[in-house]
Amino acid sequence: MSSTTTGTTTDAAAAERTIAAARARIDALDERIIALITERVAASAEVQRARISAGGRRVHLARENEILRRYRAGLGGAGTDVAMRLLELCRGTL
């Protein structure tokens, strides 16, 4: 084999190891994100139950706007989309 072929093979193998390691980290992060979202949904349900039992409304729009601003500040324009999906998950049945 020429040194170019060997170098390319070595580079490809290194790239595959890097990809595999990064994918494993991504999978672990996804598991943590899902667990955190599940925990957030439960906390949100607790807030909603308390608010409703005190005669309030299930959804507090000013609070949702705070959350939207926080996500946008942290993640840019896509943060608004992320926050909207999260709020939908946390609202439960309206």
Secondary structure, DSSP 8 states (H G I E B T S, - for coil): --HHHHHHHHHHHHHHHHHHHHHHHHHHHHHHHHHHHHHHHHHHHHHHHHHHHTT--S--HHHHHHHHHHHHHHHTHHHHHHHHHHHHHHH---
